[in-house]
Amino acid sequence: MSTSNPFSQLNLSTDEQRVCALLLKQRQCTSVELISNAKISHPAAIIDAINQQLIASQSTWCILCSATRSVGRQSAAPVGYYRLLKKII
């Protein structure tokens, strides 16, 4: 599947651009990867803002979000999983 830049027509902030670059490179990543590699602090909010712009521009792309909580006592914080997908219309 071709991933020509679905974000090229959007007006993105610097943080949003770093997230998009990582998603274009990897197609999927976790909130932990976004925090450490894209140097952002609120991945869910940034992904939501990008998705809103994709919807407003009637893009055929979206970022699918899912979250799971770790089972052990090590971390109670949910880890978000994000995947760049092309919508099937």
Secondary structure, DSSP 8 states (H G I E B T S, - for coil): -----TTTTS---HHHHHHHHHHHHHSEEEHHHHHHHS--S-HHHHHHHHHHHHHHTT-SEEEEEEEEE-SSTT--SEEEEEEEEE---
